[in-house]
């Protein structure tokens, strides 16, 4: 669901920012201080939920929770998604700064629509309608994502269709989650429920869906191993080798996430771009001129799953930032109210 920088044309990314920036400014202006703690909790839940990566076919999907956030926060859910996506772009390089506007519209736009509808039709905040809204929000995000990717060129049309299809099971799961959460809200305080949701998401044994790649110079050519941080091979991803701005070779990864491409001639440094589904992208450089000449006795690096430790430091930093920001806003508002009380007493 996160589109990386460089995937979309510049005018699409600029248009996304042109719509997102006023929306964020308006949300900040209308944000009541008493809603800040709830927004901080839900922003943290969204931040963690999208770190849960589930392989599905040649790509991966994650929870979005935009329907649930819209029901609990109203139109202000748009701001929660902007904060969460900004932290993910800065801490984990999910998406990008230039594509942040489009990513916010893709995930936060449906949350805004759900929040606007649920505030004007109170009956939609009952468990069954809320569950339907939660599932519909994911489908709308899938449509927005497919539309954005289709604007990237003809090469992304098939990816856009895949993006819409793989989010059908996610919509079903999120519809059930949203309905159950709204049902539990009738018996628990919202703050307690969201805190429990955070405790459930934090220890989840899942990894983020950033696309990684290792490149090697072998006697057979350039070997590329593409994978997700949980060790899942990135299958059937497009690998392109550039010498400067000229494309010199292209291939797709196999079932082990490996691609072998010929070594370009008269090229001191190659740039290897791995383009995955749903906008995932990894770029690596490989020096060729200074590389030692390989010999037949040098074996190719053995393929195998890579696995990175869960980024606890980044997650805790993001949560600390969210709650610290909420505390600063509350402290500022409390000080302002005390001054108003003091002036009214005089």
KEKE-3310 file (N, C-alpha, C; in steps of 0.2 Angstrom, whole numbers, plus 5000, padded with zeros to 4 digits):
npx = (5004:5011:5018:5033:5045:5049:5041:5029:5024:5030:5020:5009:5013:5015:5002:4995:5001:4996:4983:4983:4990:4982:4972:4978:4981:4969:4963:4972:4968:4955:4957:4952:4958:4955:4953:4966:4973:4966:4968:4981:4983:4976:4983:4995:4991:4988:5000:5008:5000:5001:5014:5013:5016:5009:5013:5006:5003:5013:5016:5014:5003:4995:4987:4976:4966:4959:4945:4941:4948:4942:4928:4930:4937:4932:4932:4944:4953:4960:4971:4978:4983:4991:5001:5006:5010:5020:5030:5033:5039:5050:5057:5058:5059:5047:5037:5039:5045:5041:5031:5022:5010:5001:5001:4995:4982:4978:4977:4972:4962:4950:4947:4944:4932:4924:4923:4917:4904:4900:4898:4887:4877:4872:4868:4876:4887:4884:4887:4886:4884:4896:4906:4904:4907:4921:4926:4923:4931:4944:4943:4940:4953:4961:4956:4960:4974:4976:4972:4982:4993:4991:4992:5006:5011:5010:5016:5013:5000:4996:5000:4992:4980:4982:4984:4972:4965:4972:4968:4956:4954:4959:4950:4939:4944:4947:4934:4928:4935:4933:4919:4919:4926:4918:4907:4913:4915:4904:4904:4916:4928:4933:4947:4953:4950:4958:4970:4972:4972:4984:4993:4991:4995:5009:5018:5018:5023:5028:5035:5040:5035:5045:5055:5070:5086:5100:5116:5127:5143:5147:5155:5145:5138:5128:5121:5106:5097:5082:5071:5060:5060:5057:5062:5055:5055:5056:5046:5045:5048:5053:5069:5080:5095:5105:5116:5123:5111:5106:5097:5102:5100:5088:5077:5067:5064:5066:5057:5064:5067:5078:5088:5098:5108:5117:5133:5136:5146:5160:5156:5158:5151:5136:5119:5106:5089:5076:5059:5045:5029:5014:5021:5033:5050:5068:5084:5100:5118:5132:5149:5159:5171:5182:5181:5187:5192:5182:5185:5183:5184:5178:5164:5146:5137:5128:5111:5098:5086:5084:5084:5079:5081:5067:5062:5063:5068:5065:5051:5048:5053:5045:5032:5035:5037:5024:5016:5023:5021:5008:5007:5014:5005:4994:4999:5001:4988:4982:4990:4985:4972:4973:4978:4967:4957:4963:4964:4950:4946:4952)
npy = (4994:5006:5018:5020:5033:5039:5030:5035:5047:5064:5074:5068:5065:5078:5083:5075:5080:5093:5091:5085:5093:5105:5098:5092:5104:5110:5100:5101:5113:5112:5102:5097:5099:5090:5079:5074:5064:5052:5052:5051:5038:5030:5034:5028:5015:5013:5015:5004:4994:4993:4988:4975:4962:4952:4939:4937:4929:4935:4946:4957:4961:4972:4976:4990:4998:5010:5011:5009:5019:5030:5029:5030:5042:5051:5064:5068:5058:5058:5066:5058:5047:5054:5058:5045:5039:5048:5046:5033:5034:5042:5034:5021:5021:5018:5020:5037:5054:5063:5055:5055:5063:5057:5044:5047:5051:5039:5030:5038:5045:5037:5035:5047:5049:5039:5043:5056:5051:5043:5052:5060:5051:5043:5030:5022:5019:5007:4990:4981:4989:4997:4987:4984:4997:4997:4987:4992:5004:4999:4993:5005:5011:5002:5004:5018:5016:5008:5016:5026:5019:5016:5028:5029:5023:5012:5000:4998:4994:4981:4979:4987:4981:4970:4975:4979:4967:4959:4965:4962:4950:4957:4967:4960:4954:4966:4971:4963:4964:4978:4978:4970:4978:4989:4983:4979:4992:4996:4991:4994:5007:5018:5022:5012:5001:5003:5004:4990:4985:4990:4983:4971:4972:4976:4965:4957:4944:4949:4956:4972:4977:4981:4981:4973:4970:4961:4962:4954:4951:4939:4924:4921:4933:4947:4944:4944:4945:4946:4951:4951:4958:4948:4937:4931:4927:4938:4936:4935:4948:4963:4965:4977:4983:4997:5007:5021:5032:5023:5008:4992:4978:4966:4957:4944:4939:4923:4909:4908:4921:4926:4933:4932:4942:4948:4954:4971:4978:4989:4997:5006:5007:5000:5002:4994:4991:4985:4981:4979:4972:4982:4995:4993:4995:4993:5000:4997:4999:4994:4992:4990:4991:4992:4980:4964:4952:4938:4921:4904:4896:4903:4902:4905:4916:4908:4905:4910:4913:4929:4937:4950:4958:4962:4979:4986:4997:5008:5007:5010:5023:5029:5028:5035:5047:5050:5050:5059:5071:5072:5074:5087:5095:5094:5099:5112:5116:5115:5125:5136:5136:5138:5151:5157:5155:5161:5175:5177:5176:5187)
npz = (5000:5002:4992:4984:4982:4966:4959:4954:4942:4942:4942:4947:4961:4965:4964:4973:4985:4984:4987:5000:5009:5012:5018:5029:5036:5038:5046:5058:5062:5066:5076:5092:5108:5118:5110:5107:5115:5111:5098:5097:5102:5092:5081:5084:5084:5070:5065:5070:5065:5051:5050:5050:5041:5028:5018:5001:4988:4974:4981:4996:5009:5021:5037:5037:5044:5042:5041:5054:5061:5055:5060:5074:5076:5067:5054:5057:5057:5045:5048:5057:5050:5041:5050:5055:5043:5039:5049:5047:5034:5037:5047:5043:5029:5022:5008:5004:5005:4995:4989:4999:5000:4991:4996:5008:5004:4998:5009:5020:5015:5012:5026:5030:5023:5029:5042:5040:5035:5046:5056:5052:5050:5062:5064:5057:5065:5072:5076:5064:5052:5054:5052:5039:5033:5037:5029:5017:5016:5015:5002:4995:4997:4990:4977:4975:4976:4965:4955:4956:4953:4940:4933:4933:4921:4907:4911:4924:4924:4925:4938:4945:4944:4951:4963:4967:4968:4978:4989:4993:5002:5013:5015:5020:5032:5039:5040:5048:5060:5063:5065:5077:5085:5087:5093:5105:5110:5116:5128:5134:5138:5125:5125:5133:5125:5113:5119:5122:5109:5105:5113:5108:5095:5096:5100:5089:5078:5066:5051:5043:5026:5018:5003:5000:4993:4988:4979:4968:4960:4949:4941:4931:4929:4934:4950:4958:4973:4979:4992:5006:5023:5032:5027:5016:4999:4985:4973:4955:4952:4944:4937:4933:4925:4924:4915:4919:4912:4903:4899:4901:4903:4908:4918:4927:4944:4951:4959:4970:4973:4965:4952:4938:4928:4913:4913:4911:4897:4896:4907:4921:4933:4939:4940:4949:4948:4957:4954:4963:4966:4969:4970:4977:4979:4976:4976:4970:4969:4960:4958:4944:4937:4946:4952:4956:4945:4942:4946:4940:4951:4961:4970:4968:4978:4991:4989:5000:5013:5020:5035:5045:5062:5072:5070:5084:5090:5081:5081:5094:5095:5086:5093:5104:5099:5095:5107:5114:5107:5108:5122:5123:5116:5125:5136:5132:5130:5142:5150:5143:5147:5160:5161:5156:5166:5177:5172:5171:5184:5190)
capx = (5000:5015:5021:5039:5047:5051:5037:5024:5026:5031:5014:5004:5015:5013:4994:4994:5003:4992:4977:4984:4993:4977:4968:4981:4981:4962:4963:4975:4965:4949:4958:4951:4963:4952:4954:4973:4975:4963:4971:4988:4982:4974:4989:5000:4988:4989:5008:5010:4996:5004:5020:5011:5016:5007:5014:5000:5005:5019:5017:5012:4998:4995:4981:4976:4962:4956:4938:4940:4950:4937:4923:4932:4940:4928:4936:4951:4957:4965:4977:4981:4986:4997:5007:5009:5014:5026:5035:5036:5044:5057:5060:5059:5059:5041:5034:5044:5042:5038:5025:5018:5004:4997:5000:4990:4976:4976:4974:4968:4956:4944:4946:4940:4925:4920:4922:4912:4898:4897:4896:4881:4872:4874:4866:4882:4892:4882:4892:4886:4886:4903:4910:4903:4911:4928:4928:4923:4936:4950:4942:4941:4960:4963:4954:4964:4980:4976:4972:4988:4998:4989:4995:5013:5013:5007:5020:5010:4993:4995:5001:4986:4974:4984:4983:4965:4963:4975:4965:4949:4954:4961:4944:4935:4947:4946:4927:4926:4939:4929:4913:4920:4929:4913:4903:4916:4915:4898:4906:4923:4930:4937:4954:4955:4950:4963:4977:4972:4974:4991:4996:4990:4999:5016:5022:5016:5029:5028:5039:5037:5035:5050:5058:5077:5090:5108:5118:5134:5146:5149:5157:5140:5136:5126:5116:5102:5093:5077:5068:5057:5064:5055:5065:5051:5058:5052:5045:5043:5049:5056:5075:5083:5102:5106:5123:5121:5103:5104:5095:5106:5098:5082:5075:5063:5066:5062:5053:5069:5069:5085:5089:5104:5109:5123:5137:5137:5152:5162:5152:5162:5146:5129:5113:5101:5083:5071:5053:5040:5022:5011:5025:5039:5056:5074:5089:5107:5124:5138:5155:5161:5178:5187:5179:5192:5190:5180:5188:5178:5184:5174:5157:5141:5134:5122:5104:5095:5082:5087:5079:5081:5077:5061:5065:5060:5070:5061:5044:5047:5054:5039:5027:5037:5036:5017:5014:5027:5018:5001:5009:5015:4998:4989:5002:5000:4981:4981:4992:4981:4966:4974:4978:4960:4954:4966:4961:4943:4946:4953)
capy = (5000:5012:5019:5023:5039:5038:5026:5039:5054:5070:5078:5064:5066:5085:5084:5072:5085:5099:5090:5083:5099:5109:5094:5092:5111:5111:5095:5104:5119:5109:5097:5099:5097:5084:5073:5073:5057:5047:5052:5048:5031:5027:5035:5022:5008:5013:5015:4997:4989:4993:4985:4968:4960:4945:4937:4935:4928:4938:4953:4957:4965:4973:4980:4998:5001:5016:5012:5009:5025:5035:5028:5032:5049:5056:5066:5069:5052:5059:5068:5052:5044:5058:5057:5038:5038:5052:5043:5027:5036:5044:5029:5014:5022:5015:5025:5042:5060:5066:5052:5055:5066:5052:5038:5049:5051:5032:5027:5042:5048:5033:5036:5054:5048:5035:5048:5061:5048:5041:5058:5063:5046:5040:5023:5018:5017:5001:4985:4978:4995:4999:4982:4985:5003:4995:4983:4996:5008:4995:4992:5011:5012:4998:5008:5023:5014:5005:5022:5030:5016:5016:5034:5028:5021:5005:4995:4997:4993:4974:4979:4991:4976:4965:4979:4979:4960:4956:4968:4959:4947:4962:4970:4955:4954:4972:4972:4959:4968:4984:4977:4968:4983:4994:4980:4980:4999:4996:4988:4996:5014:5018:5022:5005:4996:5005:5002:4983:4984:4991:4977:4965:4973:4977:4959:4953:4942:4950:4961:4976:4975:4985:4977:4973:4966:4960:4961:4951:4950:4932:4923:4921:4939:4950:4940:4949:4942:4951:4948:4955:4958:4942:4931:4929:4929:4943:4932:4938:4955:4965:4968:4981:4985:5003:5010:5028:5032:5018:5001:4987:4971:4966:4950:4943:4935:4916:4907:4910:4928:4927:4934:4932:4946:4948:4960:4976:4980:4996:5001:5006:5006:4998:5003:4989:4993:4980:4984:4974:4974:4988:5000:4991:4996:4993:5002:4996:5001:4989:4994:4984:4992:4990:4973:4959:4947:4932:4914:4898:4893:4906:4900:4911:4916:4903:4908:4908:4918:4934:4939:4956:4958:4967:4986:4988:5004:5012:5007:5013:5030:5032:5028:5040:5054:5051:5052:5065:5076:5073:5077:5094:5099:5094:5104:5119:5118:5116:5131:5141:5136:5141:5158:5160:5155:5167:5181:5178:5177:5194)
capz = (5000:5002:4985:4985:4978:4960:4955:4951:4939:4947:4943:4952:4967:4967:4965:4980:4990:4984:4991:5006:5013:5014:5022:5035:5039:5041:5052:5063:5064:5069:5081:5099:5113:5121:5106:5106:5117:5107:5091:5098:5103:5086:5076:5086:5082:5063:5064:5071:5061:5044:5050:5050:5034:5027:5011:4998:4981:4973:4985:5003:5011:5028:5039:5036:5050:5040:5043:5061:5063:5053:5065:5081:5076:5062:5048:5059:5055:5040:5051:5061:5044:5039:5055:5055:5037:5039:5054:5043:5029:5040:5051:5040:5022:5019:5004:5003:5007:4989:4987:5005:4999:4987:5001:5013:5001:4997:5015:5024:5011:5014:5033:5031:5021:5034:5048:5038:5035:5052:5060:5049:5050:5068:5064:5054:5071:5075:5074:5057:5047:5055:5049:5031:5032:5038:5023:5011:5016:5012:4995:4992:4996:4984:4970:4975:4974:4958:4950:4956:4950:4933:4931:4932:4915:4905:4914:4930:4924:4928:4945:4948:4944:4956:4970:4969:4969:4984:4995:4994:5009:5018:5017:5024:5039:5042:5041:5054:5065:5064:5068:5083:5090:5088:5097:5111:5112:5120:5135:5136:5136:5119:5127:5135:5119:5109:5122:5121:5103:5104:5116:5103:5089:5097:5100:5083:5075:5059:5049:5038:5019:5013:4998:5000:4988:4988:4972:4968:4954:4949:4934:4926:4928:4940:4953:4962:4977:4981:4998:5011:5029:5035:5023:5010:4993:4981:4967:4949:4952:4938:4939:4928:4926:4920:4915:4918:4911:4898:4901:4897:4904:4912:4920:4933:4949:4951:4965:4976:4973:4962:4945:4935:4922:4910:4916:4905:4895:4896:4912:4927:4939:4936:4945:4948:4951:4958:4955:4965:4965:4973:4971:4981:4975:4979:4971:4972:4964:4960:4955:4940:4934:4951:4955:4954:4940:4945:4943:4940:4958:4966:4970:4969:4985:4991:4990:5007:5016:5024:5040:5050:5068:5072:5072:5090:5092:5077:5083:5101:5093:5083:5098:5109:5096:5094:5113:5116:5103:5112:5129:5122:5114:5131:5141:5130:5131:5150:5152:5140:5151:5167:5160:5155:5172:5181:5170:5173:5191:5191)
cpx = (5004:5018:5027:5040:5050:5047:5032:5027:5026:5024:5009:5006:5014:5006:4992:4995:4998:4985:4978:4986:4987:4972:4971:4981:4974:4961:4966:4971:4958:4950:4957:4956:4961:4953:4961:4975:4972:4966:4978:4988:4981:4980:4994:4998:4989:4996:5010:5006:4999:5011:5019:5011:5014:5008:5007:5002:5012:5020:5015:5007:4998:4988:4982:4972:4960:4949:4937:4942:4945:4931:4924:4934:4936:4933:4943:4956:4962:4972:4981:4985:4992:5003:5010:5013:5021:5032:5037:5040:5050:5060:5062:5059:5053:5038:5040:5041:5039:5031:5020:5011:4999:4996:4995:4983:4973:4973:4970:4962:4949:4942:4942:4933:4921:4919:4917:4905:4895:4895:4889:4875:4874:4873:4872:4887:4889:4887:4892:4887:4893:4907:4910:4907:4919:4930:4928:4928:4943:4949:4943:4949:4963:4962:4959:4971:4981:4976:4978:4993:4997:4992:5002:5015:5009:5010:5017:5003:4991:4996:4995:4981:4976:4983:4976:4962:4966:4972:4958:4949:4955:4954:4939:4937:4945:4938:4925:4929:4935:4923:4914:4922:4923:4908:4906:4916:4909:4899:4912:4924:4934:4945:4957:4955:4956:4970:4977:4974:4981:4995:4996:4995:5007:5020:5021:5022:5029:5033:5036:5038:5040:5053:5066:5080:5097:5110:5125:5137:5149:5151:5152:5137:5134:5121:5113:5097:5088:5073:5064:5060:5062:5058:5061:5054:5053:5051:5043:5043:5054:5063:5078:5090:5103:5114:5122:5113:5101:5102:5098:5104:5092:5080:5070:5066:5062:5059:5058:5070:5076:5084:5096:5104:5116:5127:5138:5144:5154:5157:5155:5157:5139:5124:5108:5095:5078:5064:5048:5033:5020:5016:5032:5045:5062:5079:5096:5112:5129:5143:5158:5169:5183:5186:5184:5188:5188:5184:5182:5178:5180:5167:5152:5139:5128:5116:5101:5091:5085:5082:5082:5078:5072:5064:5061:5062:5066:5054:5043:5049:5048:5033:5029:5036:5028:5014:5017:5023:5011:5002:5010:5009:4994:4992:5001:4993:4979:4984:4988:4974:4967:4975:4971:4956:4957:4964:4954:4942:4947:4948)
cpy = (5006:5012:5022:5029:5036:5033:5030:5045:5059:5074:5075:5065:5073:5086:5081:5077:5091:5098:5088:5088:5103:5105:5093:5099:5112:5106:5098:5110:5117:5104:5100:5096:5091:5078:5071:5066:5052:5047:5049:5040:5027:5028:5029:5016:5008:5012:5008:4992:4988:4990:4977:4966:4953:4944:4935:4935:4931:4944:4952:4962:4967:4976:4987:5001:5008:5017:5012:5016:5031:5035:5031:5040:5054:5058:5067:5063:5053:5062:5063:5048:5048:5058:5051:5037:5042:5049:5036:5029:5038:5039:5023:5015:5018:5021:5030:5048:5063:5062:5052:5058:5060:5046:5040:5049:5044:5029:5031:5045:5044:5034:5042:5053:5044:5039:5053:5057:5046:5046:5061:5057:5041:5032:5019:5016:5011:4996:4983:4983:4997:4994:4983:4991:5001:4992:4988:5001:5005:4995:4999:5013:5008:5001:5014:5021:5011:5011:5026:5026:5015:5022:5034:5026:5014:5000:4993:4995:4986:4974:4983:4986:4971:4969:4979:4972:4958:4960:4966:4955:4952:4965:4966:4955:4960:4974:4969:4962:4974:4983:4974:4973:4988:4990:4980:4987:5000:4994:4991:5004:5014:5018:5015:5000:4997:5003:4994:4981:4985:4986:4971:4966:4973:4971:4955:4951:4943:4956:4966:4974:4979:4979:4978:4969:4966:4959:4958:4950:4943:4930:4922:4928:4943:4946:4945:4944:4947:4947:4953:4954:4951:4936:4929:4931:4933:4939:4936:4945:4957:4968:4971:4984:4991:5004:5017:5028:5027:5011:4996:4980:4971:4958:4950:4938:4928:4915:4908:4917:4930:4928:4935:4936:4946:4954:4964:4977:4987:5000:5001:5005:5005:5000:4998:4991:4987:4983:4979:4976:4979:4993:4999:4992:4996:4995:5001:4998:4995:4991:4988:4985:4990:4983:4968:4954:4940:4926:4909:4895:4896:4905:4906:4910:4912:4907:4906:4914:4923:4936:4945:4956:4963:4974:4989:4996:5009:5013:5011:5021:5033:5033:5034:5047:5055:5054:5058:5071:5077:5076:5085:5098:5099:5099:5111:5121:5119:5123:5137:5142:5139:5148:5161:5160:5160:5174:5182:5179:5184:5199)
cpz = (5000:4995:4986:4980:4972:4956:4951:4947:4944:4948:4947:4959:4970:4968:4971:4986:4990:4987:4998:5011:5016:5019:5029:5039:5042:5047:5058:5066:5068:5075:5088:5103:5116:5117:5105:5109:5113:5100:5092:5098:5096:5081:5078:5084:5074:5061:5065:5066:5054:5044:5050:5043:5033:5019:5007:4990:4980:4977:4992:5004:5019:5030:5038:5042:5048:5042:5050:5064:5061:5058:5072:5081:5071:5057:5050:5059:5050:5043:5054:5055:5042:5044:5055:5049:5036:5044:5050:5038:5031:5044:5047:5032:5019:5015:5003:5004:5001:4987:4994:5004:4996:4992:5006:5010:5000:5004:5020:5021:5013:5022:5034:5029:5026:5040:5046:5038:5042:5057:5058:5049:5056:5068:5061:5059:5075:5072:5066:5052:5048:5052:5041:5029:5032:5032:5017:5011:5013:5004:4991:4991:4991:4977:4970:4973:4967:4953:4950:4952:4942:4930:4930:4925:4913:4909:4921:4930:4927:4936:4948:4949:4950:4963:4972:4971:4976:4990:4997:5001:5014:5020:5021:5031:5042:5044:5047:5060:5067:5067:5075:5088:5092:5093:5104:5114:5117:5127:5138:5134:5130:5120:5129:5129:5115:5112:5122:5114:5102:5107:5112:5098:5090:5097:5094:5080:5068:5057:5044:5031:5015:5009:4999:4994:4989:4981:4973:4961:4954:4942:4929:4925:4934:4944:4958:4966:4980:4987:5002:5018:5033:5032:5017:5004:4989:4974:4961:4949:4946:4940:4933:4929:4921:4921:4913:4917:4906:4901:4897:4898:4909:4913:4926:4938:4949:4958:4971:4977:4970:4955:4943:4928:4920:4913:4910:4903:4895:4901:4918:4933:4936:4942:4944:4952:4951:4959:4957:4964:4970:4975:4975:4976:4979:4974:4974:4967:4965:4955:4951:4938:4939:4954:4952:4949:4943:4942:4944:4947:4963:4965:4970:4976:4986:4993:4997:5009:5020:5029:5045:5056:5068:5074:5078:5092:5088:5079:5089:5100:5091:5088:5103:5106:5096:5101:5116:5113:5107:5118:5128:5120:5121:5136:5139:5131:5138:5152:5149:5145:5157:5167:5159:5162:5177:5179:5171:5180:5194:5189)
residu = (UNK:UNK:UNK:UNK:UNK:UNK:UNK:UNK:UNK:UNK:UNK:UNK:UNK:UNK:UNK:UNK:UNK:UNK:UNK:UNK:UNK:UNK:UNK:UNK:UNK:UNK:UNK:UNK:UNK:UNK:UNK:UNK:UNK:UNK:UNK:UNK:UNK:UNK:UNK:UNK:UNK:UNK:UNK:UNK:UNK:UNK:UNK:UNK:UNK:UNK:UNK:UNK:UNK:UNK:UNK:UNK:UNK:UNK:UNK:UNK:UNK:UNK:UNK:UNK:UNK:UNK:UNK:UNK:UNK:UNK:UNK:UNK:UNK:UNK:UNK:UNK:UNK:UNK:UNK:UNK:UNK:UNK:UNK:UNK:UNK:UNK:UNK:UNK:UNK:UNK:UNK:UNK:UNK:UNK:UNK:UNK:UNK:UNK:UNK:UNK:UNK:UNK:UNK:UNK:UNK:UNK:UNK:UNK:UNK:UNK:UNK:UNK:UNK:UNK:UNK:UNK:UNK:UNK:UNK:UNK:UNK:UNK:UNK:UNK:UNK:UNK:UNK:UNK:UNK:UNK:UNK:UNK:UNK:UNK:UNK:UNK:UNK:UNK:UNK:UNK:UNK:UNK:UNK:UNK:UNK:UNK:UNK:UNK:UNK:UNK:UNK:UNK:UNK:UNK:UNK:UNK:UNK:UNK:UNK:UNK:UNK:UNK:UNK:UNK:UNK:UNK:UNK:UNK:UNK:UNK:UNK:UNK:UNK:UNK:UNK:UNK:UNK:UNK:UNK:UNK:UNK:UNK:UNK:UNK:UNK:UNK:UNK:UNK:UNK:UNK:UNK:UNK:UNK:UNK:UNK:UNK:UNK:UNK:UNK:UNK:UNK:UNK:UNK:UNK:UNK:UNK:UNK:UNK:UNK:UNK:UNK:UNK:UNK:UNK:UNK:UNK:UNK:UNK:UNK:UNK:UNK:UNK:UNK:UNK:UNK:UNK:UNK:UNK:UNK:UNK:UNK:UNK:UNK:UNK:UNK:UNK:UNK:UNK:UNK:UNK:UNK:UNK:UNK:UNK:UNK:UNK:UNK:UNK:UNK:UNK:UNK:UNK:UNK:UNK:UNK:UNK:UNK:UNK:UNK:UNK:UNK:UNK:UNK:UNK:UNK:UNK:UNK:UNK:UNK:UNK:UNK:UNK:UNK:UNK:UNK:UNK:UNK:UNK:UNK:UNK:UNK:UNK:UNK:UNK:UNK:UNK:UNK:UNK:UNK:UNK:UNK:UNK:UNK:UNK:UNK:UNK:UNK:UNK:UNK:UNK:UNK:UNK:UNK:UNK:UNK:UNK:UNK:UNK:UNK:UNK:UNK:UNK:UNK:UNK:UNK:UNK:UNK:UNK:UNK:UNK:UNK:UNK:UNK:UNK:UNK:UNK:UNK:UNK:UNK:UNK:UNK:UNK:UNK:UNK:UNK:UNK:UNK:UNK:UNK:UNK:UNK:UNK:UNK:UNK:UNK:UNK)
# end
